[in-house]
Amino acid sequence: MTAPDPVAAAPAPAGVLPLRPELAGDVPYGAPQLDVPVLLNVNENPYPPSEAVVADVAAAVAGAARGLNRYPDREFLGLRGDLADYLAVESGVRVAPEQVWAANGSNEVMLHVLQAFGGPGRTALSFAPTYSMYPEYARDTHTRWVAGRRTDSFDVDPAQARALIAREAPSVVLLTSPNNPTGTALDLSTVREVLDAAAQVPGGCVVVVDEAYAEFRREGVESALTLLADHPHLAVSRTMSKAFGLAGARVGYLAASRDLVDALRVVRLPYHLSAVTQAVARAALAHAPELMAQVGSLRDERDQLVLDLRDRGIRVAESDANFVLFQVGEGRHEIWQGLLHRGVLIREVGPEGWLRVSVGTPEETAAFTAALWEVLGI
Ligand SMILES: *Cc1c(COP(=O)(O)O)cnc(C)c1O
């Protein structure tokens, strides 16, 4: 038997593929995935799950596998209930399972939000520098994208935010707290002002606070979950990708009013969360305290890293996340490259002249600082 020749991959001549004009020239988003010893570029938890977690996840997957001839539970209230229980422990705020929504990463949750509340003729608004995926969700849902500016300390100015919301009349406002790539957490008084301004937009406006890094926030920094009870137009999104150390499982979620969640249920693809994903997430959530055991030490390490960088005269943004944004000025690409040559991959992202590094294990962080002092000659 001879294998058939693969079809030659001729490029499609112009006009053959009816690509949407706004996608022309666009490339798929993604941080470089390079094989180097020290990976500090995508804010993952550096600690893999323990063998006990691995065993329970594997058993749960085997259980799910026995039923894979059937479609999964479309409403997955079991998982939504487990996530609600987790939030109650983590932040002291109790929501009903029906107030929780989950999808394949909080990226997909955010897409559901824009599918339900964005769309042609509508506007989504955020404050830059912020998460570089948001404009892509807007593009993909034909939603107009407006980026206000954060202040020099990467904060959101409440008066400016109010004025911008009044002027642009968005139907979705995205606030990231702690923010990526800066690490900055917003004061809840600012979130309240934004919620108030959003409530005055004719036709309504949903405010999403993206708390992907909430578990890393410093003592005394409050979660926007505490505002849910009084704000039916608020959604707080979270993820199992960062503090939980489960980026590979693809589970993100949000908490909001039932009405808001019900709108997301309308736009999701049927059976979007596979039985395997649901089983993995529930097995992992049963181990929440253990999976999160390293959060405290990662926080301490982050605070120490900030001090070490400042000791060498480097400007560093305040961080409530598991990464640090620091200023290098001219030639950031060469500096990034110099670190890569020394086996340390970090992220070239954010405002010109700044670089972002994730907090790794103590050994990885030490490798990073040693390499950085060498590259900078300090
Ligand atoms: C990492 C990150 C997420 C998480 O995305 P997942 O799809 O859940 O992995 C969401 N928002 C921000 C700002 C992030 O940095």
PDBQT file of the ligand as one rigid body, heavy atoms in Angstrom, charges set to zero:
ROOT
HETATM    1  C1  LIG A 401      -4.126  34.800  32.323  1.00  0.00    +0.000 C 
HETATM    2  C2  LIG A 401      -5.274  35.737  32.245  1.00  0.00    +0.000 A 
HETATM    3  C3  LIG A 401      -6.563  35.230  32.120  1.00  0.00    +0.000 A 
HETATM    4  C4  LIG A 401      -6.797  33.771  32.143  1.00  0.00    +0.000 C 
HETATM    5  O1  LIG A 401      -7.145  33.232  30.973  1.00  0.00    +0.000 OA
HETATM    6  P1  LIG A 401      -7.597  31.711  30.919  1.00  0.00    +0.000 P 
HETATM    7  O2  LIG A 401      -8.294  31.674  29.615  1.00  0.00    +0.000 OA
HETATM    8  O3  LIG A 401      -8.530  31.476  32.072  1.00  0.00    +0.000 OA
HETATM    9  O4  LIG A 401      -6.378  30.876  30.990  1.00  0.00    +0.000 OA
HETATM   10  C5  LIG A 401      -7.618  36.129  32.084  1.00  0.00    +0.000 A 
HETATM   11  N1  LIG A 401      -7.414  37.443  32.188  1.00  0.00    +0.000 NA
HETATM   12  C6  LIG A 401      -6.191  37.949  32.331  1.00  0.00    +0.000 A 
HETATM   13  C7  LIG A 401      -6.012  39.413  32.483  1.00  0.00    +0.000 C 
HETATM   14  C8  LIG A 401      -5.079  37.114  32.340  1.00  0.00    +0.000 A 
HETATM   15  O5  LIG A 401      -3.852  37.624  32.465  1.00  0.00    +0.000 OA
ENDROOT
TORSDOF 0
